[in-house]
Amino acid sequence: MSDDGIAIALANNVVPKSEWDTTCLRENQNILIIKATQGG
């Protein structure tokens, strides 16, 4: 699956794609993943 059009936020802070591989998750931390889609 491509990661194009995906945004991630941890604890209400956007995580840049360049930091995805090095960002650690903490216990009870909120994560939000958004996938952009097309419609019509």
CHARMM-style PDB file with segment names, atoms N, HN, CA, C and O in Angstrom:
ATOM      1  N   MET     1       0.841  -1.167   0.000  1.00  0.00      PROA
ATOM      2  CA  MET     1       0.000   0.000   0.000  1.00  0.00      PROA
ATOM      3  C   MET     1       0.896   1.243   0.000  1.00  0.00      PROA
ATOM      4  O   MET     1       1.870   1.321   0.749  1.00  0.00      PROA
ATOM      5  N   SER     2       0.557   2.187  -0.831  1.00  0.00      PROA
ATOM      6  HN  SER     2      -0.234   2.124  -1.439  1.00  0.00      PROA
ATOM      7  CA  SER     2       1.294   3.439  -0.920  1.00  0.00      PROA
ATOM      8  C   SER     2       0.970   4.332   0.278  1.00  0.00      PROA
ATOM      9  O   SER     2      -0.148   4.313   0.793  1.00  0.00      PROA
ATOM     10  N   ASP     3       1.949   5.104   0.710  1.00  0.00      PROA
ATOM     11  HN  ASP     3       2.857   5.119   0.292  1.00  0.00      PROA
ATOM     12  CA  ASP     3       1.687   6.038   1.805  1.00  0.00      PROA
ATOM     13  C   ASP     3       1.420   7.455   1.289  1.00  0.00      PROA
ATOM     14  O   ASP     3       1.433   8.414   2.061  1.00  0.00      PROA
ATOM     15  N   ASP     4       1.177   7.583  -0.022  1.00  0.00      PROA
ATOM     16  HN  ASP     4       1.167   6.805  -0.650  1.00  0.00      PROA
ATOM     17  CA  ASP     4       0.796   8.883  -0.584  1.00  0.00      PROA
ATOM     18  C   ASP     4      -0.565   9.296  -0.037  1.00  0.00      PROA
ATOM     19  O   ASP     4      -1.471   8.469   0.067  1.00  0.00      PROA
ATOM     20  N   GLY     5      -0.710  10.550   0.307  1.00  0.00      PROA
ATOM     21  HN  GLY     5       0.026  11.222   0.223  1.00  0.00      PROA
ATOM     22  CA  GLY     5      -1.991  11.055   0.787  1.00  0.00      PROA
ATOM     23  C   GLY     5      -2.304  10.693   2.224  1.00  0.00      PROA
ATOM     24  O   GLY     5      -3.452  10.817   2.652  1.00  0.00      PROA
ATOM     25  N   ILE     6      -1.309  10.246   2.979  1.00  0.00      PROA
ATOM     26  HN  ILE     6      -0.378  10.145   2.631  1.00  0.00      PROA
ATOM     27  CA  ILE     6      -1.526   9.884   4.382  1.00  0.00      PROA
ATOM     28  C   ILE     6      -0.860  10.922   5.280  1.00  0.00      PROA
ATOM     29  O   ILE     6       0.258  11.363   5.015  1.00  0.00      PROA
ATOM     30  N   ALA     7      -1.559  11.305   6.341  1.00  0.00      PROA
ATOM     31  HN  ALA     7      -2.468  10.947   6.556  1.00  0.00      PROA
ATOM     32  CA  ALA     7      -1.016  12.206   7.356  1.00  0.00      PROA
ATOM     33  C   ALA     7      -1.174  11.533   8.713  1.00  0.00      PROA
ATOM     34  O   ALA     7      -2.171  10.856   8.966  1.00  0.00      PROA
ATOM     35  N   ILE     8      -0.198  11.720   9.573  1.00  0.00      PROA
ATOM     36  HN  ILE     8       0.611  12.270   9.368  1.00  0.00      PROA
ATOM     37  CA  ILE     8      -0.222  11.125  10.911  1.00  0.00      PROA
ATOM     38  C   ILE     8       0.020  12.219  11.945  1.00  0.00      PROA
ATOM     39  O   ILE     8       0.877  13.086  11.771  1.00  0.00      PROA
ATOM     40  N   ALA     9      -0.757  12.155  13.028  1.00  0.00      PROA
ATOM     41  HN  ALA     9      -1.453  11.451  13.169  1.00  0.00      PROA
ATOM     42  CA  ALA     9      -0.564  13.068  14.155  1.00  0.00      PROA
ATOM     43  C   ALA     9      -0.488  12.254  15.441  1.00  0.00      PROA
ATOM     44  O   ALA     9      -1.246  11.303  15.630  1.00  0.00      PROA
ATOM     45  N   LEU    10       0.417  12.628  16.307  1.00  0.00      PROA
ATOM     46  HN  LEU    10       1.033  13.400  16.154  1.00  0.00      PROA
ATOM     47  CA  LEU    10       0.551  12.026  17.634  1.00  0.00      PROA
ATOM     48  C   LEU    10       0.365  13.125  18.667  1.00  0.00      PROA
ATOM     49  O   LEU    10       1.024  14.163  18.609  1.00  0.00      PROA
ATOM     50  N   ALA    11      -0.532  12.892  19.607  1.00  0.00      PROA
ATOM     51  HN  ALA    11      -1.067  12.049  19.655  1.00  0.00      PROA
ATOM     52  CA  ALA    11      -0.807  13.876  20.667  1.00  0.00      PROA
ATOM     53  C   ALA    11      -1.091  15.251  20.059  1.00  0.00      PROA
ATOM     54  O   ALA    11      -0.603  16.270  20.547  1.00  0.00      PROA
ATOM     55  N   ASN    12      -1.891  15.261  18.984  1.00  0.00      PROA
ATOM     56  HN  ASN    12      -2.288  14.433  18.588  1.00  0.00      PROA
ATOM     57  CA  ASN    12      -2.309  16.490  18.299  1.00  0.00      PROA
ATOM     58  C   ASN    12      -1.173  17.239  17.607  1.00  0.00      PROA
ATOM     59  O   ASN    12      -1.306  18.427  17.316  1.00  0.00      PROA
ATOM     60  N   ASN    13      -0.064  16.562  17.342  1.00  0.00      PROA
ATOM     61  HN  ASN    13       0.044  15.596  17.579  1.00  0.00      PROA
ATOM     62  CA  ASN    13       1.056  17.160  16.619  1.00  0.00      PROA
ATOM     63  C   ASN    13       1.321  16.350  15.363  1.00  0.00      PROA
ATOM     64  O   ASN    13       1.504  15.134  15.430  1.00  0.00      PROA
ATOM     65  N   VAL    14       1.343  17.019  14.214  1.00  0.00      PROA
ATOM     66  HN  VAL    14       1.194  18.007  14.159  1.00  0.00      PROA
ATOM     67  CA  VAL    14       1.599  16.333  12.952  1.00  0.00      PROA
ATOM     68  C   VAL    14       3.032  15.817  12.939  1.00  0.00      PROA
ATOM     69  O   VAL    14       3.966  16.526  13.314  1.00  0.00      PROA
ATOM     70  N   VAL    15       3.190  14.563  12.498  1.00  0.00      PROA
ATOM     71  HN  VAL    15       2.432  13.987  12.193  1.00  0.00      PROA
ATOM     72  CA  VAL    15       4.508  13.951  12.372  1.00  0.00      PROA
ATOM     73  C   VAL    15       4.901  13.995  10.896  1.00  0.00      PROA
ATOM     74  O   VAL    15       4.228  13.381  10.068  1.00  0.00      PROA
ATOM     75  N   PRO    16       5.978  14.708  10.546  1.00  0.00      PROA
ATOM     76  CA  PRO    16       6.404  14.742   9.154  1.00  0.00      PROA
ATOM     77  C   PRO    16       6.747  13.338   8.651  1.00  0.00      PROA
ATOM     78  O   PRO    16       7.270  12.511   9.398  1.00  0.00      PROA
ATOM     79  N   LYS    17       6.447  13.084   7.390  1.00  0.00      PROA
ATOM     80  HN  LYS    17       6.022  13.756   6.783  1.00  0.00      PROA
ATOM     81  CA  LYS    17       6.711  11.764   6.808  1.00  0.00      PROA
ATOM     82  C   LYS    17       8.183  11.371   6.978  1.00  0.00      PROA
ATOM     83  O   LYS    17       8.494  10.192   7.143  1.00  0.00      PROA
ATOM     84  N   SER    18       9.074  12.340   6.939  1.00  0.00      PROA
ATOM     85  HN  SER    18       8.821  13.299   6.805  1.00  0.00      PROA
ATOM     86  CA  SER    18      10.503  12.054   7.090  1.00  0.00      PROA
ATOM     87  C   SER    18      10.854  11.524   8.480  1.00  0.00      PROA
ATOM     88  O   SER    18      11.941  10.981   8.676  1.00  0.00      PROA
ATOM     89  N   GLU    19       9.938  11.676   9.454  1.00  0.00      PROA
ATOM     90  HN  GLU    19       9.055  12.118   9.295  1.00  0.00      PROA
ATOM     91  CA  GLU    19      10.185  11.220  10.825  1.00  0.00      PROA
ATOM     92  C   GLU    19       9.391   9.975  11.199  1.00  0.00      PROA
ATOM     93  O   GLU    19       9.500   9.502  12.330  1.00  0.00      PROA
ATOM     94  N   TRP    20       8.593   9.432  10.278  1.00  0.00      PROA
ATOM     95  HN  TRP    20       8.505   9.817   9.360  1.00  0.00      PROA
ATOM     96  CA  TRP    20       7.761   8.269  10.596  1.00  0.00      PROA
ATOM     97  C   TRP    20       8.586   7.083  11.090  1.00  0.00      PROA
ATOM     98  O   TRP    20       8.196   6.413  12.046  1.00  0.00      PROA
ATOM     99  N   ASP    21       9.715   6.822  10.449  1.00  0.00      PROA
ATOM    100  HN  ASP    21      10.032   7.367   9.672  1.00  0.00      PROA
ATOM    101  CA  ASP    21      10.514   5.644  10.803  1.00  0.00      PROA
ATOM    102  C   ASP    21      11.216   5.775  12.148  1.00  0.00      PROA
ATOM    103  O   ASP    21      11.604   4.768  12.740  1.00  0.00      PROA
ATOM    104  N   THR    22      11.383   6.990  12.634  1.00  0.00      PROA
ATOM    105  HN  THR    22      11.068   7.808  12.153  1.00  0.00      PROA
ATOM    106  CA  THR    22      12.138   7.188  13.869  1.00  0.00      PROA
ATOM    107  C   THR    22      11.283   7.673  15.038  1.00  0.00      PROA
ATOM    108  O   THR    22      11.800   7.885  16.135  1.00  0.00      PROA
ATOM    109  N   THR    23       9.991   7.848  14.815  1.00  0.00      PROA
ATOM    110  HN  THR    23       9.572   7.675  13.924  1.00  0.00      PROA
ATOM    111  CA  THR    23       9.098   8.333  15.867  1.00  0.00      PROA
ATOM    112  C   THR    23       8.620   7.166  16.731  1.00  0.00      PROA
ATOM    113  O   THR    23       8.142   6.156  16.215  1.00  0.00      PROA
ATOM    114  N   CYS    24       8.752   7.315  18.031  1.00  0.00      PROA
ATOM    115  HN  CYS    24       9.140   8.135  18.450  1.00  0.00      PROA
ATOM    116  CA  CYS    24       8.325   6.274  18.970  1.00  0.00      PROA
ATOM    117  C   CYS    24       6.938   6.602  19.517  1.00  0.00      PROA
ATOM    118  O   CYS    24       6.609   7.760  19.773  1.00  0.00      PROA
ATOM    119  N   LEU    25       6.146   5.567  19.685  1.00  0.00      PROA
ATOM    120  HN  LEU    25       6.413   4.626  19.477  1.00  0.00      PROA
ATOM    121  CA  LEU    25       4.831   5.714  20.308  1.00  0.00      PROA
ATOM    122  C   LEU    25       4.970   5.505  21.805  1.00  0.00      PROA
ATOM    123  O   LEU    25       5.740   4.658  22.259  1.00  0.00      PROA
ATOM    124  N   ARG    26       4.218   6.286  22.566  1.00  0.00      PROA
ATOM    125  HN  ARG    26       3.593   6.974  22.197  1.00  0.00      PROA
ATOM    126  CA  ARG    26       4.219   6.145  24.023  1.00  0.00      PROA
ATOM    127  C   ARG    26       2.885   5.572  24.474  1.00  0.00      PROA
ATOM    128  O   ARG    26       1.872   5.718  23.790  1.00  0.00      PROA
ATOM    129  N   GLU    27       2.893   4.928  25.615  1.00  0.00      PROA
ATOM    130  HN  GLU    27       3.716   4.809  26.170  1.00  0.00      PROA
ATOM    131  CA  GLU    27       1.672   4.358  26.172  1.00  0.00      PROA
ATOM    132  C   GLU    27       0.614   5.445  26.343  1.00  0.00      PROA
ATOM    133  O   GLU    27       0.902   6.545  26.812  1.00  0.00      PROA
ATOM    134  N   ASN    28      -0.611   5.114  25.952  1.00  0.00      PROA
ATOM    135  HN  ASN    28      -0.845   4.220  25.571  1.00  0.00      PROA
ATOM    136  CA  ASN    28      -1.776   6.000  26.055  1.00  0.00      PROA
ATOM    137  C   ASN    28      -1.687   7.254  25.182  1.00  0.00      PROA
ATOM    138  O   ASN    28      -2.439   8.206  25.393  1.00  0.00      PROA
ATOM    139  N   GLN    29      -0.782   7.264  24.210  1.00  0.00      PROA
ATOM    140  HN  GLN    29      -0.172   6.491  24.039  1.00  0.00      PROA
ATOM    141  CA  GLN    29      -0.664   8.409  23.308  1.00  0.00      PROA
ATOM    142  C   GLN    29      -1.728   8.310  22.221  1.00  0.00      PROA
ATOM    143  O   GLN    29      -1.954   7.237  21.662  1.00  0.00      PROA
ATOM    144  N   ASN    30      -2.376   9.426  21.927  1.00  0.00      PROA
ATOM    145  HN  ASN    30      -2.192  10.297  22.382  1.00  0.00      PROA
ATOM    146  CA  ASN    30      -3.385   9.456  20.870  1.00  0.00      PROA
ATOM    147  C   ASN    30      -2.708   9.502  19.518  1.00  0.00      PROA
ATOM    148  O   ASN    30      -1.758  10.257  19.313  1.00  0.00      PROA
ATOM    149  N   ILE    31      -3.206   8.679  18.584  1.00  0.00      PROA
ATOM    150  HN  ILE    31      -3.977   8.065  18.751  1.00  0.00      PROA
ATOM    151  CA  ILE    31      -2.693   8.678  17.224  1.00  0.00      PROA
ATOM    152  C   ILE    31      -3.861   8.888  16.270  1.00  0.00      PROA
ATOM    153  O   ILE    31      -4.927   8.294  16.431  1.00  0.00      PROA
ATOM    154  N   LEU    32      -3.645   9.739  15.280  1.00  0.00      PROA
ATOM    155  HN  LEU    32      -2.779  10.222  15.149  1.00  0.00      PROA
ATOM    156  CA  LEU    32      -4.655  10.018  14.266  1.00  0.00      PROA
ATOM    157  C   LEU    32      -4.017   9.780  12.907  1.00  0.00      PROA
ATOM    158  O   LEU    32      -2.974  10.354  12.593  1.00  0.00      PROA
ATOM    159  N   ILE    33      -4.651   8.924  12.095  1.00  0.00      PROA
ATOM    160  HN  ILE    33      -5.498   8.458  12.350  1.00  0.00      PROA
ATOM    161  CA  ILE    33      -4.172   8.635  10.748  1.00  0.00      PROA
ATOM    162  C   ILE    33      -5.265   9.049   9.776  1.00  0.00      PROA
ATOM    163  O   ILE    33      -6.408   8.605   9.886  1.00  0.00      PROA
ATOM    164  N   ILE    34      -4.907   9.904   8.825  1.00  0.00      PROA
ATOM    165  HN  ILE    34      -3.979  10.265   8.736  1.00  0.00      PROA
ATOM    166  CA  ILE    34      -5.864  10.398   7.838  1.00  0.00      PROA
ATOM    167  C   ILE    34      -5.398   9.985   6.455  1.00  0.00      PROA
ATOM    168  O   ILE    34      -4.228  10.152   6.112  1.00  0.00      PROA
ATOM    169  N   LYS    35      -6.317   9.444   5.655  1.00  0.00      PROA
ATOM    170  HN  LYS    35      -7.268   9.309   5.933  1.00  0.00      PROA
ATOM    171  CA  LYS    35      -6.039   9.047   4.274  1.00  0.00      PROA
ATOM    172  C   LYS    35      -6.909   9.885   3.355  1.00  0.00      PROA
ATOM    173  O   LYS    35      -8.137   9.832   3.435  1.00  0.00      PROA
ATOM    174  N   ALA    36      -6.279  10.655   2.486  1.00  0.00      PROA
ATOM    175  HN  ALA    36      -5.282  10.697   2.422  1.00  0.00      PROA
ATOM    176  CA  ALA    36      -7.013  11.460   1.514  1.00  0.00      PROA
ATOM    177  C   ALA    36      -7.575  10.544   0.425  1.00  0.00      PROA
ATOM    178  O   ALA    36      -6.897   9.628  -0.040  1.00  0.00      PROA
ATOM    179  N   THR    37      -8.816  10.802   0.028  1.00  0.00      PROA
ATOM    180  HN  THR    37      -9.367  11.546   0.406  1.00  0.00      PROA
ATOM    181  CA  THR    37      -9.450  10.023  -1.038  1.00  0.00      PROA
ATOM    182  C   THR    37     -10.114  10.969  -2.025  1.00  0.00      PROA
ATOM    183  O   THR    37     -10.377  12.133  -1.724  1.00  0.00      PROA
ATOM    184  N   GLN    38     -10.374  10.444  -3.195  1.00  0.00      PROA
ATOM    185  HN  GLN    38     -10.161   9.499  -3.440  1.00  0.00      PROA
ATOM    186  CA  GLN    38     -11.093  11.211  -4.211  1.00  0.00      PROA
ATOM    187  C   GLN    38     -12.516  10.712  -4.282  1.00  0.00      PROA
ATOM    188  O   GLN    38     -12.791   9.540  -4.023  1.00  0.00      PROA
ATOM    189  N   GLY    39     -13.392  11.582  -4.623  1.00  0.00      PROA
ATOM    190  HN  GLY    39     -13.168  12.533  -4.833  1.00  0.00      PROA
ATOM    191  CA  GLY    39     -14.793  11.192  -4.767  1.00  0.00      PROA
ATOM    192  C   GLY    39     -15.461  12.087  -5.797  1.00  0.00      PROA
ATOM    193  O   GLY    39     -14.873  13.030  -6.327  1.00  0.00      PROA
ATOM    194  N   GLY    40     -16.678  11.758  -6.047  1.00  0.00      PROA
ATOM    195  HN  GLY    40     -17.156  10.992  -5.617  1.00  0.00      PROA
ATOM    196  CA  GLY    40     -17.331  12.601  -7.034  1.00  0.00      PROA
ATOM    197  C   GLY    40     -18.804  12.332  -7.128  1.00  0.00      PROA
ATOM    198  OT1 GLY    40     -19.498  12.968  -7.921  1.00  0.00      PROA
TER     199      GLY     40
END
